Amino acid sequence: MKKLLCIIVVMISMSALAQRGDKRERIKALKVAFITEQLDLTTEESQVFWPIYNTFEKETNTIRFKEIKDIRKEIRDNLDTMTDTDASTLIKRLNKAENRMHELRLGLSDKLKNVIPAKKIIRLKIAEDDFRRKILNEFKRRKRERP
């Protein structure tokens, strides 16, 4: 019954999001549904899990799509003219951003230990990897089908 309710909520959310046409929001809704199903979260676990996970996602996305994207753009734009000093600075900035993402991942595990069983934390990592793989395969499939 719980899974059916979750699926109904996600379907309604997806149809509303589809009308907006916002691909990132649709993918996020699919990810939430996928993770919820894979982890088999209870109602109580969900109420505590999702705020923690959403904060983690927001912080890592900021690093990934703002900081790292800006660093990579700077590298692409200036690769031919940059000095070794400039390159070293960019490497340090990139490493710092990637380290912060790693620290966030470790912090997520620590926070979730008090919310869900350790086995579900492992399932979360597997579910994230599986979801990423499914999304990439879907993009590849759609690209092949385009004329």
DSSP file with accessible surface (Angstrom, degrees, kcal/mol):
  #  RESIDUE AA STRUCTURE BP1 BP2  ACC     N-H-->O    O-->H-N    N-H-->O    O-->H-N    TCO  KAPPA ALPHA  PHI   PSI    X-CA   Y-CA   Z-CA
    1    1 A M     >        0   0  187      0, 0.0     4,-2.4     0, 0.0     5,-0.2   0.000 360.0 360.0 360.0 -42.0    0.0    0.0    0.0
    2    2 A K  H  >  +     0   0   74      1,-0.2     4,-2.4     2,-0.2     5,-0.2   0.909 360.0  48.1 -62.6 -42.6    2.8    2.4    0.9
    3    3 A K  H  > S+     0   0  105      2,-0.2     4,-2.7     1,-0.2    -1,-0.2   0.904 110.1  52.2 -65.9 -39.5    4.6    1.8   -2.4
    4    4 A L  H  > S+     0   0  100      2,-0.2     4,-2.5     1,-0.2    -2,-0.2   0.934 110.1  48.3 -62.5 -43.5    1.4    2.3   -4.3
    5    5 A L  H  X S+     0   0  109     -4,-2.4     4,-2.5     1,-0.2    -2,-0.2   0.925 112.0  49.8 -61.5 -44.2    0.8    5.6   -2.6
    6    6 A C  H  X S+     0   0   34     -4,-2.4     4,-2.5     1,-0.2    -2,-0.2   0.923 110.9  49.3 -60.7 -44.2    4.4    6.7   -3.3
    7    7 A I  H  X S+     0   0   84     -4,-2.7     4,-2.8     1,-0.2    -2,-0.2   0.918 110.5  50.5 -64.4 -40.8    4.0    5.8   -7.0
    8    8 A I  H  X S+     0   0   78     -4,-2.5     4,-2.5     2,-0.2     5,-0.2   0.936 111.0  48.6 -62.8 -45.6    0.8    7.7   -7.2
    9    9 A V  H  X S+     0   0   78     -4,-2.5     4,-2.6     1,-0.2    -2,-0.2   0.929 113.4  47.2 -60.6 -44.1    2.3   10.8   -5.7
   10   10 A V  H  X S+     0   0   15     -4,-2.5     4,-3.2     2,-0.2    -2,-0.2   0.920 110.4  52.3 -66.2 -40.1    5.3   10.6   -8.0
   11   11 A M  H  X S+     0   0  116     -4,-2.8     4,-2.4     2,-0.2    -1,-0.2   0.920 111.4  46.5 -62.2 -42.8    3.1   10.1  -11.1
   12   12 A I  H  X S+     0   0  108     -4,-2.5     4,-2.2     2,-0.2    -1,-0.2   0.932 114.2  48.4 -63.7 -44.6    1.1   13.2  -10.2
   13   13 A S  H  X S+     0   0   51     -4,-2.6     4,-2.6    -5,-0.2    -2,-0.2   0.913 111.2  50.5 -61.3 -42.7    4.3   15.1   -9.6
   14   14 A M  H  X S+     0   0   55     -4,-3.2     4,-2.8     2,-0.2    -1,-0.2   0.903 109.1  50.0 -65.2 -40.8    5.8   13.9  -12.8
   15   15 A S  H  X S+     0   0   63     -4,-2.4     4,-1.5     2,-0.2    -1,-0.2   0.911 112.4  47.8 -66.8 -37.8    2.7   14.9  -14.9
   16   16 A A  H  X S+     0   0   50     -4,-2.2     4,-0.9     1,-0.2    -2,-0.2   0.917 115.1  45.9 -65.6 -41.1    2.7   18.4  -13.3
   17   17 A L  H  X>S+     0   0   23     -4,-2.6     4,-1.4     1,-0.2     5,-1.0   0.863 106.7  58.5 -69.7 -35.3    6.4   18.7  -14.0
   18   18 A A  H  <5S+     0   0   48     -4,-2.8    -1,-0.2     1,-0.3    -2,-0.2   0.865 100.9  56.6 -63.0 -34.4    6.1   17.4  -17.5
   19   19 A Q  H  <5S+     0   0  166     -4,-1.5    -1,-0.3     1,-0.2    -2,-0.2   0.845 107.4  48.4 -65.1 -33.9    3.7   20.2  -18.2
   20   20 A R  H  <5S-     0   0  160     -4,-0.9    -1,-0.2    -3,-0.4    -2,-0.2   0.744 101.6-139.5 -75.5 -26.5    6.4   22.7  -17.2
   21   21 A G  T  <5 +     0   0   43     -4,-1.4     2,-1.0     1,-0.2    -3,-0.2   0.661  46.7 151.2  78.8  13.6    8.9   21.0  -19.3
   22   22 A D     >< -     0   0   56     -5,-1.0     4,-2.0     1,-0.2    -1,-0.2  -0.693  27.2-168.5 -85.5 104.1   11.7   21.3  -16.8
   23   23 A K  H  > S+     0   0  138     -2,-1.0     4,-2.7     1,-0.2     5,-0.2   0.880  83.0  53.1 -62.7 -41.3   13.9   18.3  -17.4
   24   24 A R  H  > S+     0   0  159      1,-0.2     4,-2.4     2,-0.2    -1,-0.2   0.904 110.0  48.3 -63.0 -39.8   16.0   18.6  -14.3
   25   25 A E  H  > S+     0   0   74      2,-0.2     4,-2.3     1,-0.2    -1,-0.2   0.885 111.5  50.0 -67.7 -38.5   12.9   18.6  -12.1
   26   26 A R  H  X S+     0   0   75     -4,-2.0     4,-2.4     2,-0.2    -2,-0.2   0.923 111.7  48.1 -65.2 -42.6   11.4   15.6  -13.9
   27   27 A I  H  X S+     0   0   51     -4,-2.7     4,-2.6     2,-0.2    -2,-0.2   0.916 110.4  52.0 -64.0 -40.6   14.7   13.7  -13.4
   28   28 A K  H  X S+     0   0   92     -4,-2.4     4,-2.6    -5,-0.2    -1,-0.2   0.922 109.2  49.7 -61.4 -42.7   14.8   14.7   -9.8
   29   29 A A  H  X S+     0   0   15     -4,-2.3     4,-2.3     1,-0.2    -1,-0.2   0.911 111.3  49.1 -63.0 -41.1   11.2   13.4   -9.3
   30   30 A L  H  X S+     0   0   67     -4,-2.4     4,-2.7     2,-0.2    -1,-0.2   0.897 110.6  51.1 -63.4 -39.6   12.2   10.1  -11.0
   31   31 A K  H  X S+     0   0   32     -4,-2.6     4,-3.0     2,-0.2     5,-0.3   0.922 108.7  50.8 -64.7 -43.1   15.2    9.8   -8.8
   32   32 A V  H  X S+     0   0   43     -4,-2.6     4,-2.7     1,-0.2     5,-0.2   0.938 112.8  46.3 -59.8 -46.3   13.2   10.4   -5.6
   33   33 A A  H  X S+     0   0   21     -4,-2.3     4,-2.4     2,-0.2    -2,-0.2   0.925 113.8  48.7 -62.2 -43.8   10.7    7.7   -6.7
   34   34 A F  H  X S+     0   0   30     -4,-2.7     4,-2.7     2,-0.2    -2,-0.2   0.940 114.2  44.5 -63.5 -47.5   13.6    5.3   -7.6
   35   35 A I  H  X S+     0   0    0     -4,-3.0     4,-2.7     2,-0.2     5,-0.3   0.923 112.1  52.8 -65.1 -42.7   15.4    5.8   -4.3
   36   36 A T  H  X>S+     0   0   19     -4,-2.7     4,-1.3    -5,-0.3     5,-1.0   0.930 113.3  44.2 -58.6 -44.3   12.2    5.5   -2.3
   37   37 A E  H  <5S+     0   0   97     -4,-2.4    -2,-0.2    -5,-0.2    -1,-0.2   0.930 114.8  47.7 -66.9 -44.9   11.4    2.2   -3.9
   38   38 A Q  H  <5S+     0   0   73     -4,-2.7    -2,-0.2     1,-0.2    -1,-0.2   0.858 117.3  41.4 -66.6 -36.2   14.9    0.8   -3.7
   39   39 A L  H  <5S-     0   0    0     -4,-2.7    -1,-0.2    -5,-0.2    -2,-0.2   0.670  93.9-143.9 -85.4 -17.8   15.3    1.8    0.0
   40   40 A D  T  <5 -     0   0   71     -4,-1.3     2,-0.2    -5,-0.3    -3,-0.2   0.953  28.1-163.8  51.6  53.9   11.8    0.7    1.0
   41   41 A L      < -     0   0    3     -5,-1.0    -1,-0.2    -6,-0.1     2,-0.1  -0.450  12.7-129.8 -71.8 140.0   11.6    3.6    3.4
   42   42 A T     >  -     0   0   48     -2,-0.2     4,-2.8     1,-0.1     5,-0.2  -0.357  31.2-103.3 -76.2 168.7    9.0    3.6    6.1
   43   43 A T  H  > S+     0   0   78      1,-0.2     4,-2.0     2,-0.2     5,-0.1   0.924 124.1  48.5 -60.4 -42.8    6.9    6.8    6.5
   44   44 A E  H  > S+     0   0  130      1,-0.2     4,-1.1     2,-0.2    -1,-0.2   0.910 112.0  48.3 -65.2 -42.4    8.9    7.7    9.6
   45   45 A E  H >> S+     0   0   30      1,-0.2     4,-3.5     2,-0.2     3,-0.6   0.921 110.2  52.7 -63.7 -42.5   12.2    7.1    7.9
   46   46 A S  H 3X S+     0   0   29     -4,-2.8     4,-2.0     1,-0.2    -1,-0.2   0.885 102.8  57.8 -60.5 -40.7   11.1    9.2    4.8
   47   47 A Q  H 3< S+     0   0  136     -4,-2.0    -1,-0.2    -5,-0.2    -2,-0.2   0.816 119.6  29.4 -62.5 -30.6   10.2   12.1    7.0
   48   48 A V  H <X S+     0   0   72     -4,-1.1     4,-1.2    -3,-0.6    -2,-0.2   0.815 118.6  55.7 -96.1 -36.4   13.7   12.4    8.4
   49   49 A F  H  X S+     0   0    0     -4,-3.5     4,-2.9    -5,-0.2     5,-0.2   0.932 101.6  53.9 -63.3 -51.4   15.7   11.0    5.4
   50   50 A W  H  X S+     0   0   32     -4,-2.0     4,-3.2     1,-0.2     5,-0.3   0.877 105.2  50.8 -64.2 -40.2   14.5   13.3    2.6
   51   51 A P  H  > S+     0   0   72      0, 0.0     4,-1.9     0, 0.0    -1,-0.2   0.933 115.1  45.3 -61.3 -39.0   15.3   16.6    4.3
   52   52 A I  H  X S+     0   0   36     -4,-1.2     4,-2.2     2,-0.2    -2,-0.2   0.950 116.8  44.4 -65.6 -48.0   18.9   15.3    5.0
   53   53 A Y  H  X S+     0   0    4     -4,-2.9     4,-2.9     1,-0.2     5,-0.2   0.909 111.7  52.4 -66.2 -40.8   19.3   13.9    1.5
   54   54 A N  H  X S+     0   0   60     -4,-3.2     4,-2.5    -5,-0.2    -1,-0.2   0.888 109.2  49.9 -64.4 -37.5   17.8   17.0   -0.2
   55   55 A T  H  X S+     0   0   68     -4,-1.9     4,-2.5    -5,-0.3    -1,-0.2   0.933 111.5  49.2 -64.0 -44.5   20.2   19.3    1.7
   56   56 A F  H  X S+     0   0   15     -4,-2.2     4,-2.7     1,-0.2     5,-0.3   0.941 112.2  48.0 -58.3 -48.0   23.1   17.0    0.6
   57   57 A E  H  X S+     0   0   25     -4,-2.9     4,-2.6     1,-0.2     5,-0.2   0.906 111.2  50.5 -60.8 -43.2   21.9   17.1   -3.0
   58   58 A K  H  X S+     0   0  155     -4,-2.5     4,-1.9     2,-0.2    -1,-0.2   0.931 113.2  45.3 -62.8 -44.8   21.6   20.9   -3.0
   59   59 A E  H  X S+     0   0   80     -4,-2.5     4,-1.9     2,-0.2    -2,-0.2   0.922 115.7  45.4 -67.7 -43.0   25.1   21.4   -1.6
   60   60 A T  H  X S+     0   0    3     -4,-2.7     4,-3.2    -5,-0.2     5,-0.2   0.892 111.7  52.6 -69.4 -36.4   26.8   18.9   -3.9
   61   61 A N  H  X S+     0   0   51     -4,-2.6     4,-3.3    -5,-0.3     5,-0.4   0.873 106.4  54.0 -65.8 -35.6   24.9   20.3   -6.9
   62   62 A T  H  X>S+     0   0   72     -4,-1.9     4,-1.4    -5,-0.2     5,-1.4   0.936 113.6  42.0 -62.2 -44.3   26.1   23.8   -6.1
   63   63 A I  I  <>S+     0   0    8     -4,-1.9     5,-2.9     3,-0.2     6,-0.4   0.955 120.5  42.8 -66.1 -47.2   29.7   22.5   -6.0
   64   64 A R  I  <>S+     0   0   93     -4,-3.2     5,-0.7     1,-0.2    -2,-0.2   0.924 123.9  32.4 -67.3 -47.7   29.2   20.4   -9.2
   65   65 A F  I  <5S+     0   0   90     -4,-3.3    -1,-0.2    -5,-0.2    -3,-0.2   0.567 131.9  26.5 -94.9  -7.8   27.2   22.8  -11.3
   66   66 A K  I  X5S+     0   0  120     -4,-1.4     4,-2.4    -5,-0.4    -3,-0.2   0.705 127.4  28.9-112.5 -67.3   28.6   26.1  -10.2
   67   67 A E  I  ><S+     0   0   64     -5,-1.4     4,-2.4     2,-0.2    -3,-0.2   0.958 126.8  38.7 -66.7 -54.1   32.2   25.8   -8.8
   68   68 A I  I  ><S+     0   0    8     -5,-2.9     4,-2.8     1,-0.2     5,-0.2   0.908 116.4  52.6 -67.0 -38.8   33.5   22.9  -10.8
   69   69 A K  H  ><S+     0   0  127     -5,-0.7     4,-2.2    -6,-0.4    -1,-0.2   0.928 110.6  48.1 -60.9 -42.8   31.7   24.0  -14.0
   70   70 A D  H  X S+     0   0   61     -4,-2.4     4,-2.4     2,-0.2    -2,-0.2   0.905 111.7  49.7 -64.7 -40.7   33.3   27.4  -13.6
   71   71 A I  H  X S+     0   0    3     -4,-2.4     4,-2.4     1,-0.2    -2,-0.2   0.940 111.8  47.9 -63.6 -45.7   36.7   25.9  -13.0
   72   72 A R  H  X S+     0   0  128     -4,-2.8     4,-2.7     2,-0.2    -1,-0.2   0.877 110.9  51.3 -64.7 -37.3   36.4   23.7  -16.1
   73   73 A K  H  X S+     0   0  104     -4,-2.2     4,-3.0    -5,-0.2     5,-0.2   0.933 109.5  50.4 -63.8 -42.9   35.2   26.6  -18.2
   74   74 A E  H  X S+     0   0   75     -4,-2.4     4,-1.7     1,-0.2    -2,-0.2   0.901 110.9  49.4 -62.0 -39.6   38.2   28.6  -17.1
   75   75 A I  H  X S+     0   0   51     -4,-2.4     4,-1.2     2,-0.2    -2,-0.2   0.952 113.5  45.5 -63.9 -48.8   40.5   25.7  -18.0
   76   76 A R  H  < S+     0   0  165     -4,-2.7     3,-0.4     1,-0.2     4,-0.3   0.915 115.1  47.2 -60.6 -43.4   38.9   25.4  -21.5
   77   77 A D  H  < S+     0   0   92     -4,-3.0    -1,-0.2     1,-0.2    -2,-0.2   0.776 125.9  26.8 -70.7 -27.7   39.0   29.1  -22.2
   78   78 A N  H >X S+     0   0   66     -4,-1.7     4,-2.0    -5,-0.2     3,-0.7   0.287  82.1 111.8-121.3  10.9   42.6   29.7  -21.1
   79   79 A L  T 3< S+     0   0  106     -4,-1.2     3,-0.2    -3,-0.4    -3,-0.1   0.898  81.9  47.2 -57.1 -43.3   44.4   26.4  -21.6
   80   80 A D  T 34 S+     0   0  161     -4,-0.3    -1,-0.3     1,-0.2    -2,-0.1   0.788 122.7  33.5 -71.3 -25.2   46.6   27.6  -24.4
   81   81 A T  T <4 S+     0   0  109     -3,-0.7    -1,-0.2    -4,-0.1    -2,-0.2   0.526  90.2 112.2-109.7  -6.1   47.6   30.8  -22.7
   82   82 A M     <  -     0   0   36     -4,-2.0     2,-0.1    -3,-0.2    -7,-0.0  -0.375  58.5-133.1 -75.7 148.1   47.7   29.8  -19.0
   83   83 A T     >  -     0   0   72      1,-0.1     4,-2.5    -2,-0.1     5,-0.2  -0.401  28.5-104.7 -87.0 169.1   51.0   29.6  -17.1
   84   84 A D  H  > S+     0   0  140      1,-0.2     4,-2.6     2,-0.2     5,-0.2   0.870 123.9  54.9 -62.3 -34.3   52.0   26.7  -14.9
   85   85 A T  H  > S+     0   0  102      2,-0.2     4,-2.2     1,-0.2    -1,-0.2   0.929 108.8  46.9 -64.2 -44.8   51.2   28.9  -11.9
   86   86 A D  H  > S+     0   0   79      1,-0.2     4,-2.3     2,-0.2    -2,-0.2   0.917 112.5  50.4 -61.7 -43.0   47.7   29.5  -13.2
   87   87 A A  H  X S+     0   0   26     -4,-2.5     4,-2.5     1,-0.2    -2,-0.2   0.911 109.3  50.8 -63.2 -42.2   47.3   25.8  -13.9
   88   88 A S  H  X S+     0   0   60     -4,-2.6     4,-2.5     1,-0.2    -1,-0.2   0.908 109.3  51.2 -62.2 -40.5   48.5   24.9  -10.3
   89   89 A T  H  X S+     0   0   69     -4,-2.2     4,-2.4     1,-0.2    -2,-0.2   0.923 110.9  47.7 -62.4 -44.1   45.9   27.4   -8.9
   90   90 A L  H  X S+     0   0    4     -4,-2.3     4,-2.7     2,-0.2    -2,-0.2   0.894 110.3  52.1 -65.4 -39.4   43.1   25.8  -10.9
   91   91 A I  H  X S+     0   0   94     -4,-2.5     4,-3.0     2,-0.2     5,-0.2   0.928 109.9  49.3 -61.9 -43.3   44.2   22.3   -9.9
   92   92 A K  H  X S+     0   0  150     -4,-2.5     4,-2.4     2,-0.2    -2,-0.2   0.920 112.3  47.9 -62.1 -43.6   44.1   23.4   -6.2
   93   93 A R  H  X S+     0   0   99     -4,-2.4     4,-2.3     2,-0.2    -2,-0.2   0.919 113.4  47.7 -63.2 -42.2   40.6   24.9   -6.6
   94   94 A L  H  X S+     0   0   31     -4,-2.7     4,-2.6     2,-0.2     5,-0.2   0.934 112.7  48.1 -64.9 -45.9   39.4   21.8   -8.4
   95   95 A N  H  X S+     0   0   77     -4,-3.0     4,-2.6     1,-0.2    -1,-0.2   0.899 110.6  52.4 -61.8 -39.9   40.8   19.5   -5.7
   96   96 A K  H  X S+     0   0  138     -4,-2.4     4,-2.2    -5,-0.2    -1,-0.2   0.927 110.8  46.9 -62.8 -44.2   39.3   21.6   -3.0
   97   97 A A  H  X S+     0   0    0     -4,-2.3     4,-2.0     2,-0.2    -2,-0.2   0.928 113.4  48.1 -64.2 -43.5   35.9   21.5   -4.6
   98   98 A E  H  X S+     0   0   79     -4,-2.6     4,-2.1     1,-0.2    -2,-0.2   0.880 110.2  52.5 -66.6 -36.1   36.1   17.7   -5.1
   99   99 A N  H  X S+     0   0   94     -4,-2.6     4,-2.7     2,-0.2    -1,-0.2   0.895 107.1  52.5 -64.7 -39.3   37.3   17.2   -1.5
  100  100 A R  H  X S+     0   0   75     -4,-2.2     4,-2.3     2,-0.2    -2,-0.2   0.900 108.3  50.9 -64.1 -38.6   34.3   19.2   -0.2
  101  101 A M  H  X S+     0   0   38     -4,-2.0     4,-2.0     2,-0.2    -1,-0.2   0.918 110.7  48.9 -63.4 -41.1   32.0   16.9   -2.2
  102  102 A H  H  X S+     0   0  107     -4,-2.1     4,-2.4     1,-0.2    -2,-0.2   0.918 110.3  50.7 -64.0 -42.3   33.7   13.9   -0.7
  103  103 A E  H  X S+     0   0  124     -4,-2.7     4,-2.6     1,-0.2    -1,-0.2   0.884 108.5  52.5 -63.2 -37.8   33.3   15.4    2.8
  104  104 A L  H  X S+     0   0   39     -4,-2.3     4,-2.4     2,-0.2    -1,-0.2   0.905 108.2  51.1 -63.3 -40.7   29.6   16.0    2.1
  105  105 A R  H  X S+     0   0   61     -4,-2.0     4,-2.0     2,-0.2    -2,-0.2   0.927 111.9  46.5 -62.2 -45.3   29.2   12.3    1.1
  106  106 A L  H  X S+     0   0   88     -4,-2.4     4,-2.1     1,-0.2    -2,-0.2   0.916 112.1  51.2 -63.5 -41.0   30.9   11.2    4.4
  107  107 A G  H  X S+     0   0   23     -4,-2.6     4,-2.6     1,-0.2    -2,-0.2   0.871 105.8  55.7 -63.7 -36.5   28.8   13.6    6.3
  108  108 A L  H  X S+     0   0    5     -4,-2.4     4,-2.7     2,-0.2    -1,-0.2   0.948 107.4  48.6 -60.9 -46.8   25.7   12.2    4.7
  109  109 A S  H  X S+     0   0   41     -4,-2.0     4,-1.5     1,-0.2    -2,-0.2   0.915 111.6  50.0 -59.8 -43.0   26.5    8.7    5.8
  110  110 A D  H  < S+     0   0   87     -4,-2.1     4,-0.5     1,-0.2    -1,-0.2   0.912 113.2  45.4 -62.9 -42.9   27.2    9.9    9.3
  111  111 A K  H >< S+     0   0  112     -4,-2.6     3,-0.9     1,-0.2    -2,-0.2   0.888 112.3  51.3 -67.5 -38.6   23.8   11.8    9.5
  112  112 A L  H >X S+     0   0    0     -4,-2.7     4,-2.9     1,-0.2     3,-2.0   0.739  91.2  76.4 -74.2 -21.2   21.9    8.9    8.0
  113  113 A K  T 3< S+     0   0  130     -4,-1.5    -1,-0.2     1,-0.3    -2,-0.2   0.811  98.6  46.7 -56.6 -30.3   23.3    6.4   10.5
  114  114 A N  T <4 S+     0   0  148     -3,-0.9    -1,-0.3    -4,-0.5    -2,-0.2   0.452 119.1  40.4 -89.3  -2.1   20.9    7.8   13.0
  115  115 A V  T <4 S+     0   0   33     -3,-2.0    -2,-0.2     1,-0.4    -3,-0.1   0.768 119.9  17.5-113.8 -45.6   18.0    7.7   10.7
  116  116 A I  S  < S-     0   0    4     -4,-2.9    -1,-0.4   -68,-0.1     5,-0.1  -0.913  87.9 -86.9-130.9 158.0   18.1    4.5    8.7
  117  117 A P    >>  -     0   0   68      0, 0.0     4,-1.3     0, 0.0     3,-0.8  -0.244  39.6-112.6 -62.2 154.6   19.8    1.2    9.1
  118  118 A A  H 3> S+     0   0   68      1,-0.3     4,-2.0     2,-0.2     5,-0.2   0.850 116.5  60.4 -57.0 -36.3   23.4    0.8    7.7
  119  119 A K  H 3> S+     0   0  142      1,-0.2     4,-2.4     2,-0.2    -1,-0.3   0.882 103.2  50.7 -62.3 -35.7   22.1   -1.6    5.1
  120  120 A K  H <> S+     0   0   27     -3,-0.8     4,-1.9     2,-0.2    -1,-0.2   0.822 105.3  56.6 -72.8 -27.9   19.8    1.0    3.6
  121  121 A I  H  X S+     0   0   23     -4,-1.3     4,-1.7     2,-0.2    -2,-0.2   0.916 109.1  46.3 -66.9 -39.9   22.7    3.5    3.4
  122  122 A I  H  X S+     0   0  111     -4,-2.0     4,-2.2     1,-0.2    -2,-0.2   0.924 110.7  52.7 -65.8 -42.7   24.5    0.9    1.3
  123  123 A R  H  X S+     0   0   96     -4,-2.4     4,-3.1     1,-0.2    -1,-0.2   0.854 104.1  58.5 -60.1 -34.1   21.4    0.5   -0.8
  124  124 A L  H  X S+     0   0    3     -4,-1.9     4,-2.8     2,-0.2    -1,-0.2   0.941 105.9  47.1 -60.7 -48.0   21.3    4.2   -1.2
  125  125 A K  H  X S+     0   0   91     -4,-1.7     4,-2.2     2,-0.2    -2,-0.2   0.929 114.7  46.8 -60.8 -43.2   24.7    4.2   -2.9
  126  126 A I  H  X S+     0   0   87     -4,-2.2     4,-3.0     1,-0.2    -2,-0.2   0.927 112.1  50.7 -64.7 -42.6   23.7    1.3   -5.1
  127  127 A A  H  X S+     0   0    1     -4,-3.1     4,-2.8     1,-0.2    -2,-0.2   0.902 109.5  50.6 -63.4 -41.6   20.4    3.0   -6.0
  128  128 A E  H  X S+     0   0    2     -4,-2.8     4,-2.4     2,-0.2    -1,-0.2   0.930 113.3  45.5 -61.3 -44.7   22.2    6.3   -6.9
  129  129 A D  H  X S+     0   0   48     -4,-2.2     4,-2.3    -5,-0.2    -2,-0.2   0.921 114.2  48.4 -64.5 -44.5   24.6    4.4   -9.1
  130  130 A D  H  X S+     0   0   45     -4,-3.0     4,-2.6     2,-0.2    -2,-0.2   0.908 112.0  49.4 -62.7 -41.8   21.8    2.4  -10.7
  131  131 A F  H  X S+     0   0   20     -4,-2.8     4,-2.7     2,-0.2     5,-0.2   0.937 110.1  50.0 -64.0 -45.4   19.7    5.5  -11.3
  132  132 A R  H  X S+     0   0  116     -4,-2.4     4,-2.4     1,-0.2    -1,-0.2   0.922 112.1  48.6 -58.4 -43.6   22.6    7.3  -12.9
  133  133 A R  H  X S+     0   0  132     -4,-2.3     4,-2.6     1,-0.2    -1,-0.2   0.925 111.4  49.3 -63.8 -44.2   23.3    4.3  -15.2
  134  134 A K  H  X S+     0   0  120     -4,-2.6     4,-2.3     2,-0.2    -2,-0.2   0.908 111.3  49.3 -63.0 -42.0   19.6    4.1  -16.2
  135  135 A I  H  X S+     0   0   31     -4,-2.7     4,-2.6     2,-0.2    -1,-0.2   0.931 112.0  48.1 -63.8 -45.0   19.4    7.8  -17.0
  136  136 A L  H  X S+     0   0   94     -4,-2.4     4,-2.4    -5,-0.2    -2,-0.2   0.921 111.8  49.6 -62.5 -41.6   22.5    7.7  -19.1
  137  137 A N  H  X S+     0   0   83     -4,-2.6     4,-2.5     1,-0.2    -1,-0.2   0.891 110.4  51.0 -64.2 -37.7   21.2    4.6  -21.0
  138  138 A E  H  X S+     0   0   61     -4,-2.3     4,-2.7     2,-0.2    -2,-0.2   0.913 109.9  49.3 -66.0 -42.9   17.9    6.4  -21.6
  139  139 A F  H  X S+     0   0  100     -4,-2.6     4,-2.2     1,-0.2    -2,-0.2   0.923 112.2  48.7 -61.0 -42.7   19.7    9.5  -23.0
  140  140 A K  H  X S+     0   0  121     -4,-2.4     4,-2.1     2,-0.2    -2,-0.2   0.919 111.3  49.9 -62.5 -43.9   21.8    7.2  -25.3
  141  141 A R  H  X S+     0   0   84     -4,-2.5     4,-1.7     1,-0.2    -2,-0.2   0.939 112.0  47.3 -60.9 -45.6   18.7    5.4  -26.5
  142  142 A R  H  X S+     0   0  125     -4,-2.7     4,-1.0     1,-0.2    -1,-0.2   0.871 109.7  53.6 -64.7 -37.5   16.9    8.6  -27.2
  143  143 A K  H  < S+     0   0  153     -4,-2.2     3,-0.4     1,-0.2    -1,-0.2   0.898 108.6  49.5 -64.9 -39.8   19.9   10.0  -29.1
  144  144 A R  H  < S+     0   0  184     -4,-2.1    -1,-0.2     1,-0.2    -2,-0.2   0.850 108.8  53.8 -66.6 -32.9   20.0    6.9  -31.3
  145  145 A E  H  < S+     0   0  125     -4,-1.7    -1,-0.2    -5,-0.2    -2,-0.2   0.687  86.7  98.4 -78.5 -17.6   16.3    7.2  -32.1
  146  146 A R     <        0   0  166     -4,-1.0    -3,-0.0    -3,-0.4     0, 0.0  -0.482 360.0 360.0 -71.3 140.8   16.5   10.8  -33.2
  147  147 A P              0   0  177      0, 0.0    -1,-0.1     0, 0.0    -2,-0.1  -0.245 360.0 360.0 -71.9 360.0   16.7   11.2  -37.0
